[in-house]
Amino acid sequence: MKNKDKTNNKPQNSTQKYLDIAAIQQDTVILNDGTVRAVLLVSSINFDLKSEDEQQAIISAYVGFLNTLSYPLQVVIQSRPLNIDEYLERLKAQEKEHTNELLRMQIADYRQFITELLTLEKIMSKKFFVIVPYSEVGNTKKSFTKRIGAIFSTAKIVKLSRKKFEEVSKELDQNCNAIQAGLQSLGLNAQRLDTQTLIELYYNSYNPDLFQKQPLENINKLNIEADV
């Protein structure tokens, strides 16, 4: 019995130990290897609806944008089932508030139509993210010796001093500004995610099923205009 109790009381390993993220602070993701990341939420364009000249202009601008990069970028497309529960609740509230019986019936029919449509068809929502990195190893502004030294000290970089973190954040900010300007030339709007929204994003990414039942704040509240 004693051995059984000891087994049951053994502390469980936290799932955090399996994640690459060491911390999220000041709109920045700090990874276990000491490098940092920023995440941009990017709007979209409907390429097929553009004229041939517009398509060629977009392609040329994209090629020019890629040629300006001196570091890798990660583009992530996140697909999730469309959740409009909040919208349906607002319709339900409006239905109760209306005194006009005809309007109430129309709202009820519309709400039922939307509900049945989502039941029959699995409608997905897509969000587009660009992950902007910064690593001292890839920083060509620094000497070769300092970049090589950074390889062997990445484990210590996770515990960044305030001064060091400010230096790294400044470099990352410059990368983000350059990427946002490049995307703007393509007709895309980009907004950097803040600390709270980063936490929500990673929570949603690692817990997609749980998010449907216990969602955090919705990142749709960010105002990103999409060109359709």
C-alpha positions as CSV (number, residue, x, y, z in Angstrom):
1,M,0.0,0.0,0.0
2,K,2.8,2.4,0.8
3,N,4.5,1.7,-2.5
4,K,1.2,2.2,-4.3
5,D,0.7,5.6,-2.5
6,K,4.2,6.7,-3.4
7,T,3.5,5.8,-7.1
8,N,0.3,7.7,-7.1
9,N,1.8,10.8,-5.5
10,K,4.7,10.9,-7.9
11,P,4.7,14.3,-9.5
12,Q,3.7,14.2,-13.2
13,N,6.0,15.7,-15.8
14,S,4.7,19.0,-17.1
15,T,3.9,19.1,-20.8
16,Q,5.9,22.4,-20.9
17,K,9.1,20.5,-20.8
18,Y,8.3,19.1,-24.3
19,L,7.7,22.6,-25.8
20,D,10.4,24.6,-27.5
21,I,9.2,27.8,-25.8
22,A,11.1,29.0,-22.7
23,A,9.1,32.2,-22.2
24,I,6.8,34.8,-23.8
25,Q,7.3,38.4,-22.8
26,Q,7.2,41.9,-24.2
27,D,5.6,40.7,-27.5
28,T,8.5,38.2,-28.0
29,V,8.8,34.4,-27.9
30,I,12.0,33.2,-26.3
31,L,12.9,29.6,-27.4
32,N,14.9,27.1,-25.4
33,D,17.9,27.5,-27.7
34,G,18.2,31.2,-26.8
35,T,16.8,32.5,-30.1
36,V,13.8,34.8,-30.2
37,R,10.7,35.1,-32.4
38,A,8.0,37.6,-33.3
39,V,4.8,36.6,-34.9
40,L,2.9,38.7,-37.5
41,L,-0.7,38.2,-38.3
42,V,-1.0,38.9,-42.1
43,S,-4.0,39.7,-44.2
44,S,-4.7,37.9,-47.5
45,I,-5.4,38.7,-51.1
46,N,-7.4,36.8,-53.7
47,F,-4.8,36.3,-56.3
48,D,-7.2,34.6,-58.8
49,L,-9.4,37.7,-58.9
50,K,-6.5,39.9,-60.0
51,S,-5.9,40.8,-63.6
52,E,-2.9,39.3,-65.3
53,D,-0.9,42.5,-65.0
54,E,-1.7,42.8,-61.3
55,Q,-0.7,39.1,-60.8
56,Q,2.7,39.8,-62.5
57,A,3.2,42.9,-60.3
58,I,2.5,40.9,-57.2
59,I,4.9,38.1,-58.2
60,S,7.6,40.6,-59.1
61,A,7.1,42.4,-55.7
62,Y,7.3,39.0,-53.9
63,V,10.5,38.1,-55.7
64,G,12.0,41.4,-54.7
65,F,10.9,41.0,-51.1
66,L,12.5,37.5,-50.9
67,N,15.8,38.9,-52.3
68,T,16.0,41.4,-49.5
69,L,15.9,38.7,-46.8
70,S,19.1,37.7,-45.1
71,Y,17.4,35.2,-42.7
72,P,14.8,32.5,-43.0
73,L,11.1,33.2,-42.5
74,Q,8.4,30.8,-41.5
75,V,4.9,31.1,-43.0
76,V,2.1,29.3,-41.1
77,I,-1.5,28.9,-42.3
78,Q,-3.8,27.9,-39.4
79,S,-7.2,26.3,-40.3
80,R,-9.8,26.0,-37.6
81,P,-13.6,25.2,-37.7
82,L,-15.5,28.4,-37.9
83,N,-16.9,29.3,-34.5
84,I,-19.8,31.8,-34.6
85,D,-21.4,30.9,-31.2
86,E,-21.1,34.5,-30.1
87,Y,-22.8,35.7,-33.2
88,L,-25.6,33.3,-32.8
89,E,-26.1,34.4,-29.2
90,R,-26.4,38.0,-30.3
91,L,-29.1,37.0,-32.9
92,K,-30.9,35.1,-30.1
93,A,-30.8,38.2,-27.9
94,Q,-32.1,40.4,-30.8
95,E,-34.9,37.9,-31.4
96,K,-36.1,38.3,-27.8
97,E,-35.8,42.1,-27.8
98,H,-37.9,42.7,-31.0
99,T,-41.5,43.5,-30.4
100,N,-42.4,43.1,-34.1
101,E,-43.5,39.5,-34.6
102,L,-42.5,39.4,-38.3
103,L,-38.9,40.5,-37.5
104,R,-38.7,38.0,-34.7
105,M,-39.7,35.2,-37.1
106,Q,-37.2,36.3,-39.7
107,I,-34.3,36.4,-37.2
108,A,-35.3,33.0,-35.9
109,D,-35.4,31.5,-39.4
110,Y,-32.1,33.1,-40.2
111,R,-30.5,31.8,-37.0
112,Q,-31.8,28.3,-37.8
113,F,-30.5,28.5,-41.4
114,I,-27.0,29.4,-40.2
115,T,-27.0,26.7,-37.5
116,E,-28.1,24.0,-40.1
117,L,-25.5,25.3,-42.6
118,L,-22.7,24.8,-40.1
119,T,-24.0,21.4,-39.2
120,L,-24.1,20.2,-42.8
121,E,-20.9,21.9,-44.0
122,K,-17.7,22.1,-42.1
123,I,-16.7,25.7,-42.7
124,M,-13.1,26.5,-41.9
125,S,-11.5,29.8,-41.1
126,K,-7.9,30.5,-42.1
127,K,-5.4,32.8,-40.5
128,F,-2.0,33.6,-41.9
129,F,1.1,34.1,-39.8
130,V,4.7,35.0,-40.5
131,I,7.2,34.1,-37.9
132,V,10.1,36.6,-37.8
133,P,13.3,35.2,-36.2
134,Y,16.4,36.8,-34.6
135,S,19.5,34.9,-33.8
136,E,23.0,36.3,-33.0
137,V,24.4,33.4,-35.0
138,G,22.8,34.7,-38.2
139,N,23.4,38.4,-37.4
140,T,25.9,39.5,-40.1
141,K,26.4,42.8,-38.3
142,K,28.4,41.0,-35.6
143,S,31.9,39.6,-36.1
144,F,32.5,36.0,-37.0
145,T,34.0,35.3,-33.6
146,K,31.0,36.6,-31.7
147,R,28.6,34.6,-33.9
148,I,30.5,31.4,-33.3
149,G,30.6,32.2,-29.6
150,A,26.8,32.5,-29.6
151,I,26.5,28.9,-30.7
152,F,28.1,27.6,-27.6
153,S,26.2,30.0,-25.2
154,T,22.6,29.6,-26.4
155,A,21.7,27.6,-23.3
156,K,22.6,30.7,-21.2
157,I,20.9,33.2,-23.4
158,V,17.5,31.9,-22.2
159,K,18.1,33.7,-19.0
160,L,18.6,37.0,-20.6
161,S,19.7,40.0,-18.6
162,R,17.5,43.1,-19.0
163,K,20.2,44.9,-21.0
164,K,20.8,41.8,-23.3
165,F,17.0,41.4,-23.8
166,E,16.6,45.0,-24.8
167,E,19.4,44.6,-27.4
168,V,17.9,41.5,-28.8
169,S,14.4,43.1,-28.9
170,K,15.7,46.1,-30.8
171,E,17.2,43.8,-33.5
172,L,14.0,41.8,-33.7
173,D,11.9,45.0,-33.9
174,Q,14.0,46.1,-36.9
175,N,13.4,42.7,-38.6
176,C,9.7,43.0,-38.0
177,N,9.6,46.6,-39.4
178,A,11.5,45.4,-42.5
179,I,9.1,42.4,-43.0
180,Q,6.0,44.6,-42.6
181,A,7.3,47.1,-45.2
182,G,8.0,44.2,-47.6
183,L,4.6,42.7,-47.1
184,Q,3.0,46.2,-47.6
185,S,4.6,46.3,-51.1
186,L,2.6,43.2,-51.9
187,G,-0.7,44.8,-50.7
188,L,-0.7,42.8,-47.4
189,N,-1.2,44.3,-44.0
190,A,0.6,42.8,-41.1
191,Q,0.3,43.3,-37.3
192,R,2.7,42.0,-34.7
193,L,1.0,40.0,-32.0
194,D,1.4,41.2,-28.4
195,T,2.2,39.1,-25.4
196,Q,-1.4,38.2,-24.5
197,T,-2.3,37.3,-28.1
198,L,0.9,35.2,-28.5
199,I,-0.2,33.2,-25.4
200,E,-3.7,32.8,-26.9
201,L,-2.2,31.7,-30.3
202,Y,0.0,29.0,-28.8
203,Y,-2.7,27.8,-26.5
204,N,-5.0,27.4,-29.5
205,S,-2.3,25.7,-31.5
206,Y,-1.4,23.2,-28.9
207,N,-4.9,22.6,-27.6
208,P,-7.2,22.9,-30.7
209,D,-9.9,20.6,-29.2
210,L,-9.8,22.0,-25.7
211,F,-10.0,25.5,-27.3
212,Q,-13.4,24.7,-28.7
213,K,-14.7,24.0,-25.1
214,Q,-12.6,26.5,-23.1
215,P,-11.5,29.2,-25.5
216,L,-9.2,32.1,-24.5
217,E,-9.7,35.6,-25.9
218,N,-10.3,35.4,-29.6
219,I,-7.5,36.8,-31.8
220,N,-10.2,37.9,-34.3
221,K,-10.4,41.1,-32.2
222,L,-7.2,42.2,-33.9
223,N,-8.0,44.7,-36.7
224,I,-6.4,43.2,-39.9
225,E,-8.0,44.3,-43.1
226,A,-8.0,41.7,-45.9
227,D,-8.1,42.5,-49.6
228,V,-10.6,40.2,-51.2
